[in-house]
Amino acid sequence: MDQPAPGNDFQSGFVARVVEAFARITGGDLVAEAGLDPADLGRSVWEGNFALLTHDTNAILTYGNRFALDLWEMDWEMLTRTPSCETAPEEDRAARALIMAEVERNGFTRAYGGRRVSRSGRLFRIENATVFTLIDEKGAGFGTGAFFRSVHPL
């Protein structure tokens, strides 16, 4: 997938699939929770004051909005080659794996928090993250998503 930009409508088709999966799995409304403009969905997610990330079924990141790219100090190409486990410090990956297993069993969690590490080694903590499985309208899985606003530098 190419980096969201005006020429590809900020990947609004993919973003819509993620928003639909969020509703399907959590029963929530990501448009309302994130304050998105449904008429300009791709751009409003790309420019949002929250992180939205996804990884595929191989746990390689496939999407991160500008907020997420800035947090992890990565460009699009680097982010979309990164295994999602590498967003956490090495010593925190076992705890992250337990949460990911819980999400796989239960479909989602709404209260995840943990330390993360940027490309330069800067540590920060995310709180109140919703982590959810990405399942399409036919029941096929296409990865995992994460949405959060609360970030604290460490």
C-alpha positions as CSV (number, residue, x, y, z in Angstrom):
1,M,0.0,0.0,0.0
2,D,1.3,3.5,-0.9
3,Q,1.6,6.3,1.7
4,P,-1.7,8.1,2.2
5,A,-1.8,11.2,0.0
6,P,-4.4,13.3,-1.9
7,G,-3.7,11.2,-5.1
8,N,-4.9,8.0,-3.4
9,D,-7.6,9.7,-1.3
10,F,-5.5,9.1,1.8
11,Q,-6.1,5.4,1.5
12,S,-9.7,5.9,2.4
13,G,-10.8,2.5,1.1
14,F,-8.4,0.7,3.5
15,V,-9.3,3.1,6.4
16,A,-13.0,2.4,5.8
17,R,-12.3,-1.4,6.1
18,V,-10.5,-0.7,9.4
19,V,-13.3,1.5,10.7
20,E,-15.9,-1.2,9.8
21,A,-13.8,-3.9,11.5
22,F,-13.5,-1.7,14.6
23,A,-17.4,-1.5,14.7
24,R,-17.8,-5.2,13.9
25,I,-15.4,-6.4,16.6
26,T,-15.8,-3.8,19.4
27,G,-19.3,-2.6,18.8
28,G,-17.9,0.9,19.0
29,D,-17.9,3.8,16.5
30,L,-14.4,4.9,15.6
31,V,-15.7,7.8,13.6
32,A,-17.3,9.2,16.7
33,E,-14.5,8.2,19.1
34,A,-11.8,9.8,17.0
35,G,-13.9,12.7,15.8
36,L,-13.5,11.8,12.2
37,D,-15.1,13.4,9.2
38,P,-17.0,10.5,7.5
39,A,-17.0,12.5,4.2
40,D,-13.2,12.8,4.3
41,L,-12.4,9.6,6.2
42,G,-8.9,8.9,4.8
43,R,-7.6,12.5,5.3
44,S,-9.2,12.8,8.8
45,V,-7.5,9.6,10.0
46,W,-4.2,10.6,8.4
47,E,-4.2,14.0,10.0
48,G,-5.8,12.9,13.3
49,N,-4.6,13.7,16.8
50,F,-4.4,10.0,17.7
51,A,-2.6,6.9,16.5
52,L,-4.1,4.4,14.2
53,L,-1.9,1.5,13.2
54,T,-2.5,-1.9,11.6
55,H,-0.4,-5.0,11.0
56,D,-1.2,-7.8,8.6
57,T,-1.6,-11.5,9.4
58,N,2.2,-11.8,9.4
59,A,2.4,-9.0,12.1
60,I,4.2,-6.6,9.7
61,L,2.9,-3.0,10.0
62,T,0.8,-2.0,7.1
63,Y,-0.6,1.4,8.1
64,G,0.2,4.1,10.5
65,N,-1.2,7.6,10.4
66,R,1.0,10.7,10.6
67,F,0.6,10.8,14.4
68,A,2.0,7.3,14.6
69,L,4.8,7.9,12.1
70,D,5.9,10.9,14.3
71,L,5.7,8.9,17.5
72,W,7.9,6.1,16.2
73,E,10.1,8.5,14.2
74,M,9.7,6.6,11.0
75,D,8.8,7.3,7.4
76,W,6.1,5.3,5.6
77,E,8.6,2.9,3.9
78,M,10.3,2.1,7.2
79,L,7.1,1.7,9.1
80,T,5.5,-0.7,6.6
81,R,8.6,-3.0,6.8
82,T,8.6,-3.1,10.6
83,P,7.4,-6.2,12.5
84,S,4.8,-4.8,15.0
85,C,6.6,-6.4,17.9
86,E,9.5,-4.0,17.3
87,T,7.4,-1.0,18.3
88,A,7.9,-2.2,21.9
89,P,11.3,-2.3,23.8
90,E,12.8,-5.8,23.7
91,E,12.3,-6.3,27.4
92,D,8.5,-5.5,27.1
93,R,7.8,-7.8,24.1
94,A,6.7,-10.8,26.2
95,A,4.0,-8.7,27.9
96,R,2.9,-7.3,24.6
97,A,2.7,-10.9,23.2
98,L,0.3,-11.8,26.1
99,I,-2.0,-8.9,25.1
100,M,-1.9,-9.9,21.5
101,A,-2.8,-13.5,22.4
102,E,-5.7,-12.1,24.4
103,V,-6.9,-10.0,21.5
104,E,-6.6,-13.1,19.2
105,R,-8.8,-15.0,21.7
106,N,-11.3,-12.3,22.5
107,G,-11.3,-10.1,19.4
108,F,-10.2,-6.9,21.2
109,T,-9.2,-5.1,24.4
110,R,-10.0,-1.5,25.2
111,A,-7.6,-0.9,28.1
112,Y,-4.2,-1.7,26.8
113,G,-1.2,0.2,28.0
114,G,2.5,-0.3,27.6
115,R,5.9,1.1,26.9
116,R,6.9,1.7,23.3
117,V,10.2,2.7,21.7
118,S,10.9,5.0,18.7
119,R,13.5,4.4,16.0
120,S,15.9,6.6,17.8
121,G,15.4,4.8,21.2
122,R,13.0,7.4,22.8
123,L,10.7,5.6,25.2
124,F,7.0,6.6,25.6
125,R,4.0,5.0,27.2
126,I,0.6,4.4,25.5
127,E,-2.5,4.1,27.6
128,N,-6.1,3.2,27.0
129,A,-5.4,1.7,23.6
130,T,-8.0,-0.3,21.8
131,V,-6.4,-3.3,20.1
132,F,-8.7,-5.2,17.8
133,T,-8.7,-7.9,15.2
134,L,-9.4,-6.8,11.6
135,I,-12.1,-9.0,10.2
136,D,-14.0,-8.1,7.0
137,E,-17.7,-8.5,6.3
138,K,-17.1,-12.1,5.1
139,G,-15.4,-13.1,8.3
140,A,-11.9,-13.2,6.8
141,G,-9.1,-11.8,9.0
142,F,-6.7,-9.2,7.6
143,G,-4.6,-8.4,10.6
144,T,-4.8,-6.4,13.8
145,G,-5.5,-2.7,14.5
146,A,-4.6,-0.3,17.4
147,F,-6.2,3.0,18.2
148,F,-5.0,5.4,21.0
149,R,-4.7,9.0,22.0
150,S,-3.0,8.9,25.3
151,V,0.8,9.0,25.0
152,H,3.3,10.0,27.7
153,P,7.1,10.5,27.2
154,L,9.3,8.5,29.6
